[in-house]
Amino acid sequence: MARIYIIAGAPGAGKSTSGRLFIPKGLEILDSDDMSLKYKIAGYTDFKEMGQLKFNRIFNNRLFSNANFAIELNLGFEHHYNYVKRIKQVNSENEIIVVLFHTDDVNLCLDRAKMRAENGRHFVAPDVIQSMYDNIFPLFNKYKDRFSGLIAVNVEKTGNTYISMEYDFKNKKALPTLPLPDWVKREFKELIRDLSPQIKRLPRRNPLPPLTTPMNLKKVEVLDAKLFFS
């Protein structure tokens, strides 16, 4: 049995910038966009296809080696869930922890994605970003029986990112942070519905600082998640 972390969210939500801060330290992260960028820099015209092929090859190798690892995946389209199905197909006992980056302001994602493209990284059209943003929760709910855990990461306009809620699907245990952002209360109301007394007793944890300089990265407390680091 292996534990696979899926760092998910719409383009521009902050997965690449701070996803590694919400998984166990040193865990390998597979990112097809990063792989494609390296082929692009090397001058290949079919860099997207080559990056995806490399990602798929390494992904399957890691699954069959029974290794713990993480992947970056939007989870905004149905075909993204082929990887979720594959993880369970190789070993039904594999655990999938979704680290979901989200914000109530889709414009934050749109602005960040635009800035990223202007800096030479991959471009995602605004209508595609909007579609993935809209699809994330319907698809998540459709496949949530495949997941072992959820780490919901709230993304603020200031650039702060912090864990707003963790949920253990097996034990039906929630660890929320107060105050809960609107999207957590709205999209995960079924998960927190019967946990009101528990929520009221839990204090708010300090958010992580904006990831603007290497100095800030060094100051961040990495092991912020409580339920899924054992």
C-alpha positions as CSV (number, residue, x, y, z in Angstrom):
1,M,0.0,0.0,0.0
2,A,1.2,3.5,-0.9
3,R,0.0,7.0,0.0
4,I,-0.3,9.4,-2.9
5,Y,-0.9,13.1,-2.4
6,I,-2.8,14.9,-5.3
7,I,-2.0,18.6,-5.2
8,A,-5.2,19.9,-6.8
9,G,-6.9,23.2,-7.7
10,A,-7.6,25.5,-10.7
11,P,-4.7,26.9,-12.6
12,G,-3.3,29.9,-10.7
13,A,-4.5,28.7,-7.3
14,G,-0.9,28.3,-6.0
15,K,-0.3,24.6,-6.4
16,S,3.2,24.9,-7.9
17,T,4.2,27.8,-5.6
18,S,3.3,26.3,-2.2
19,G,2.0,22.8,-2.8
20,R,5.1,21.2,-1.3
21,L,4.5,23.0,2.0
22,F,1.4,20.9,2.6
23,I,2.8,17.4,2.1
24,P,5.5,15.5,4.0
25,K,8.9,17.2,3.6
26,G,11.0,15.8,0.8
27,L,8.2,13.8,-0.9
28,E,8.7,13.6,-4.6
29,I,6.2,15.7,-6.7
30,L,5.4,14.8,-10.3
31,D,4.3,17.8,-12.4
32,S,3.7,17.3,-16.1
33,D,3.7,21.1,-16.7
34,D,7.2,21.3,-15.2
35,M,8.4,18.4,-17.3
36,S,6.9,20.0,-20.5
37,L,8.6,23.3,-19.7
38,K,12.0,21.6,-19.6
39,Y,11.4,20.1,-23.0
40,K,10.3,23.5,-24.3
41,I,13.5,25.2,-23.0
42,A,15.5,22.4,-24.7
43,G,13.9,23.4,-28.0
44,Y,11.4,20.6,-28.6
45,T,8.3,21.6,-30.6
46,D,6.2,18.7,-29.2
47,F,7.2,19.6,-25.6
48,K,3.6,19.2,-24.2
49,E,3.3,15.6,-25.5
50,M,6.8,14.7,-24.4
51,G,6.2,16.1,-20.9
52,Q,2.9,14.2,-20.6
53,L,4.5,10.9,-21.7
54,K,7.3,11.3,-19.2
55,F,4.9,12.1,-16.5
56,N,2.8,9.0,-17.3
57,R,5.8,6.8,-17.4
58,I,7.2,8.0,-14.0
59,F,3.7,7.9,-12.5
60,N,3.2,4.2,-13.4
61,N,6.7,3.4,-12.3
62,R,6.1,4.9,-8.9
63,L,2.8,3.1,-8.5
64,F,4.3,-0.3,-9.2
65,S,7.2,0.4,-6.9
66,N,4.6,0.9,-4.1
67,A,6.2,4.3,-3.3
68,N,4.7,7.3,-1.5
69,F,4.7,10.3,-3.8
70,A,2.7,13.4,-4.9
71,I,1.4,14.6,-8.2
72,E,0.1,18.0,-9.3
73,L,-3.2,17.7,-11.0
74,N,-6.0,20.2,-11.5
75,L,-8.9,17.7,-11.0
76,G,-11.1,20.1,-13.0
77,F,-11.9,17.8,-15.9
78,E,-13.3,14.3,-16.0
79,H,-10.2,12.9,-17.6
80,H,-8.0,14.1,-14.7
81,Y,-9.7,11.4,-12.6
82,N,-8.2,8.7,-14.8
83,Y,-5.1,9.0,-12.5
84,V,-7.3,8.6,-9.5
85,K,-8.8,5.4,-11.0
86,R,-5.3,4.2,-12.0
87,I,-4.1,4.6,-8.4
88,K,-6.9,2.4,-7.1
89,Q,-6.6,0.0,-10.0
90,V,-3.0,-0.9,-9.3
91,N,-3.8,-1.4,-5.6
92,S,-7.2,-0.8,-4.1
93,E,-5.6,-0.3,-0.7
94,N,-3.6,2.7,-1.9
95,E,-4.5,5.9,0.0
96,I,-5.2,9.1,-1.9
97,I,-4.9,12.4,0.0
98,V,-6.2,15.4,-1.9
99,V,-4.5,18.7,-1.1
100,L,-7.1,21.1,-2.6
101,F,-6.1,24.7,-3.2
102,H,-9.1,27.0,-3.6
103,T,-10.3,30.6,-3.3
104,D,-13.7,32.3,-3.4
105,D,-12.3,34.8,-5.9
106,V,-11.7,33.2,-9.4
107,N,-10.1,36.4,-10.6
108,L,-7.2,35.6,-8.3
109,C,-6.6,32.4,-10.3
110,L,-7.1,34.3,-13.6
111,D,-4.6,37.0,-12.7
112,R,-2.0,34.6,-11.4
113,A,-2.3,32.4,-14.5
114,K,-1.9,35.5,-16.8
115,M,1.2,36.6,-14.9
116,R,2.7,33.1,-15.1
117,A,2.2,33.0,-18.9
118,E,3.8,36.5,-19.2
119,N,6.8,35.1,-17.4
120,G,7.3,32.4,-20.0
121,R,5.6,29.5,-18.3
122,H,2.6,27.5,-19.7
123,F,-0.5,29.4,-20.9
124,V,-4.0,28.4,-19.9
125,A,-6.9,30.2,-21.5
126,P,-9.3,32.1,-19.2
127,D,-12.3,30.1,-20.3
128,V,-10.5,26.9,-19.5
129,I,-9.6,28.2,-16.0
130,Q,-13.2,29.2,-15.4
131,S,-14.4,25.7,-16.5
132,M,-12.0,23.9,-14.2
133,Y,-12.9,26.2,-11.3
134,D,-16.6,25.5,-11.8
135,N,-16.0,21.7,-12.2
136,I,-13.8,21.0,-9.2
137,F,-16.4,20.4,-6.6
138,P,-19.0,18.5,-8.7
139,L,-16.2,16.1,-9.8
140,F,-14.7,15.9,-6.3
141,N,-18.1,14.8,-4.9
142,K,-18.5,12.3,-7.7
143,Y,-15.3,10.5,-6.8
144,K,-14.8,11.3,-3.1
145,D,-15.4,7.6,-2.2
146,R,-11.9,7.0,-3.8
147,F,-10.2,9.4,-1.4
148,S,-8.8,8.7,2.1
149,G,-8.3,12.3,3.1
150,L,-8.7,15.9,2.2
151,I,-6.4,18.9,3.1
152,A,-8.4,22.0,2.1
153,V,-6.0,25.0,1.5
154,N,-7.5,28.4,1.5
155,V,-5.9,30.9,-0.8
156,E,-6.3,34.6,0.2
157,K,-5.9,37.7,-1.9
158,T,-2.9,38.7,0.1
159,G,-1.1,35.6,-1.1
160,N,-1.4,33.8,2.3
161,T,-2.2,30.1,2.1
162,Y,-3.3,28.0,5.1
163,I,-5.1,24.8,5.9
164,S,-8.8,25.6,6.4
165,M,-9.8,22.0,7.0
166,E,-8.6,18.5,7.0
167,Y,-10.9,15.5,6.7
168,D,-10.3,11.8,7.2
169,F,-12.9,10.0,5.1
170,K,-12.2,6.6,6.7
171,N,-12.7,7.7,10.3
172,K,-15.1,10.6,9.4
173,K,-12.9,13.0,11.4
174,A,-12.6,16.7,10.6
175,L,-10.0,19.1,11.8
176,P,-11.3,22.6,10.8
177,T,-9.7,26.0,11.2
178,L,-11.7,29.0,12.4
179,P,-13.1,31.0,10.8
180,L,-13.9,28.7,7.9
181,P,-13.8,30.4,4.5
182,D,-17.1,30.6,2.6
183,W,-16.1,27.9,0.0
184,V,-15.4,25.3,2.7
185,K,-18.7,26.0,4.5
186,R,-20.6,25.9,1.1
187,E,-18.9,23.0,-0.7
188,F,-18.1,20.7,2.3
189,K,-21.2,21.3,4.4
190,E,-22.0,17.6,4.4
191,L,-18.6,16.9,5.9
192,I,-18.9,19.5,8.7
193,R,-22.6,19.3,9.3
194,D,-22.4,17.1,12.4
195,L,-19.2,18.6,13.8
196,S,-20.4,22.0,15.0
197,P,-19.4,21.5,18.6
198,Q,-16.0,20.4,17.5
199,I,-15.5,23.4,15.2
200,K,-16.5,25.9,17.9
201,R,-13.7,24.6,20.2
202,L,-10.9,24.8,17.6
203,P,-8.8,27.9,17.5
204,R,-7.6,29.5,14.2
205,R,-4.1,28.6,13.2
206,N,-1.8,31.3,11.9
207,P,-1.8,31.5,8.1
208,L,1.5,31.0,6.1
209,P,3.3,34.1,4.9
210,P,3.1,35.1,1.3
211,L,5.6,33.2,-0.8
212,T,7.5,36.2,-2.3
213,T,11.1,35.5,-1.5
214,P,13.3,32.5,-0.6
215,M,13.6,34.0,2.9
216,N,9.8,33.6,3.4
217,L,10.0,30.0,2.3
218,K,12.6,29.2,4.9
219,K,10.4,30.7,7.6
220,V,7.3,28.6,6.8
221,E,6.4,25.7,9.1
222,V,6.1,22.8,6.7
223,L,4.4,20.2,8.8
224,D,1.2,22.1,9.2
225,A,-1.2,19.2,8.4
226,K,-2.1,17.1,11.4
227,L,-4.0,14.1,10.2
228,F,-2.0,12.8,7.2
229,F,1.7,13.0,8.1
230,S,2.1,9.7,9.9
